[in-house]
Amino acid sequence: MIFSALSQADRYATLHPHFPRVFEEIRHTDFFAMAPGRYHLIGDDLIAIVELVPGKTREVARLEAHRRYIDIQWVLEGVDEMGWKPLADCFNPVSEHSIEKDIRFFHDAPASWIAVPSDHFCVFFPEDAHAPLVSTGMVRKVIFKIAVDCSITS
């Protein structure tokens, strides 16, 4: 897991072939003007999910993990307190992994919490279980789904 300010994004651009594209989209796209929804930027290899949703409590938030995608969760407005726990330490799954939705939820409690303010982001790799959207208000954010195994073309 990585937590950082948008001003430091270039430090992480070399971690994946599509990370530079994500950070270019952040710099040059008016996500405030976009309707909530799912936007395919590079087929299924790079997807942006724009959300404007009410926050939930820590007690309601569930850890989730993905196999096919890395998440870059960038907060535009509000504060998104995100829980985290190593996937290897999650022993109480809600159900099996959904291949179709690339998600598995867990009853386990996060090992730590981090309050992510606007213009900051978290990167969650497949080994990171995370519980997003904990807030007392509305959260506007963009979740970039980056395929772990991707084509290099853009």
C-alpha positions in Angstrom: 0.0 0.0 0.0 1.1 3.5 -0.8 -0.3 6.7 0.6 0.8 10.0 -0.9 0.0 13.5 -2.1 -0.8 14.1 -5.7 2.2 16.4 -5.8 4.4 13.4 -5.3 2.8 11.1 -7.9 5.7 11.1 -10.3 7.7 9.1 -7.7 5.4 6.2 -8.4 5.1 6.4 -12.2 7.6 3.6 -12.8 5.9 1.0 -10.7 3.5 0.0 -13.5 3.3 0.7 -17.3 -0.1 2.4 -16.9 0.7 4.5 -13.8 2.0 7.5 -15.9 -1.3 7.5 -17.8 -3.2 7.5 -14.5 -1.3 10.6 -13.3 -1.7 12.3 -16.7 -5.5 11.8 -16.5 -5.5 13.2 -13.0 -3.6 16.3 -14.1 -5.6 16.9 -17.4 -9.1 15.7 -16.8 -11.9 17.6 -15.0 -13.2 14.8 -12.9 -15.5 17.2 -11.1 -17.4 17.7 -14.3 -17.8 14.0 -15.0 -20.9 12.1 -13.9 -20.4 9.2 -11.5 -19.8 6.1 -13.5 -17.3 3.7 -15.1 -15.0 5.0 -17.8 -12.7 2.6 -19.8 -9.5 4.5 -20.6 -7.6 1.6 -22.1 -10.1 -1.2 -22.6 -10.2 -3.4 -19.5 -6.6 -2.6 -18.7 -7.3 0.9 -17.2 -10.6 1.9 -15.9 -11.6 5.1 -14.0 -14.6 4.9 -11.6 -15.9 8.3 -10.6 -17.9 8.2 -7.4 -19.8 10.7 -5.3 -21.2 8.7 -2.3 -22.0 9.1 1.3 -19.4 7.9 3.7 -20.0 5.0 6.1 -18.8 4.0 9.6 -15.8 1.8 10.3 -18.2 -0.8 11.6 -20.0 -1.0 8.3 -16.9 -0.8 6.0 -15.7 -4.2 4.9 -12.2 -5.2 3.8 -12.0 -6.0 0.1 -9.2 -7.4 -2.1 -8.7 -7.8 -5.8 -6.6 -10.2 -7.8 -6.7 -8.8 -11.4 -6.5 -5.0 -10.6 -4.4 -2.6 -8.6 -6.5 0.3 -7.2 -5.3 3.9 -7.2 -8.0 5.6 -5.1 -7.7 9.4 -5.5 -9.9 11.7 -3.3 -11.2 14.8 -5.0 -13.4 16.1 -2.2 -14.0 15.1 1.4 -11.9 12.8 3.5 -11.9 9.1 2.9 -10.7 7.1 5.9 -9.4 3.8 4.5 -8.7 0.7 6.4 -5.9 -1.6 5.5 -4.7 -5.1 6.3 -2.3 -7.5 4.6 -4.3 -9.9 2.6 -2.2 -12.7 4.0 -3.6 -11.8 7.5 -7.3 -12.0 6.4 -8.8 -15.3 7.6 -12.5 -14.6 7.7 -13.9 -14.2 4.1 -17.5 -13.3 3.5 -17.5 -15.5 0.4 -15.4 -16.8 -2.4 -13.6 -14.4 -4.8 -15.9 -13.2 -7.5 -14.0 -13.6 -10.8 -16.6 -11.5 -12.7 -16.3 -8.5 -10.3 -12.7 -9.2 -9.2 -13.5 -8.8 -5.5 -13.6 -10.7 -2.3 -14.8 -9.3 1.0 -13.7 -10.1 4.5 -15.2 -9.9 8.0 -11.7 -9.2 9.4 -11.0 -5.8 11.0 -8.4 -3.5 9.4 -5.0 -3.5 11.1 -4.8 0.3 10.5 -6.7 3.3 9.3 -5.5 6.3 7.3 -7.5 9.5 6.7 -7.0 10.4 3.0 -7.8 14.1 2.3 -8.4 15.7 -1.1 -5.6 15.7 -3.6 -4.1 12.6 -1.9 -4.3 8.9 -3.0 -3.7 5.4 -1.9 -2.4 2.6 -4.1 -3.7 -0.9 -3.2 -2.0 -3.9 -4.7 -3.5 -7.4 -4.8 -1.8 -8.2 -1.5 -3.5 -5.3 0.2 -7.0 -5.7 1.7 -8.7 -2.3 2.1 -11.9 -0.8 3.5 -12.6 2.5 1.7 -15.3 5.1 2.1 -15.3 5.7 5.8 -16.4 9.3 6.3 -18.9 11.5 8.1 -19.9 13.2 4.9 -20.0 12.8 1.1 -16.8 11.6 -0.7 -16.0 12.4 -4.3 -13.2 10.3 -5.6 -11.9 8.4 -8.6 -10.8 4.8 -8.4 -8.4 3.8 -11.1 -8.4 0.1 -11.8 -5.1 -0.9 -13.4 -4.8 -4.5 -14.7 -1.9 -6.3 -13.1 -1.1 -8.0 -16.3 -1.8 -5.5 -19.1 -0.9 -4.7 -22.6 1.7 -2.0 -22.9 -0.1 0.0 -25.7 -2.0 3.1 -24.8 
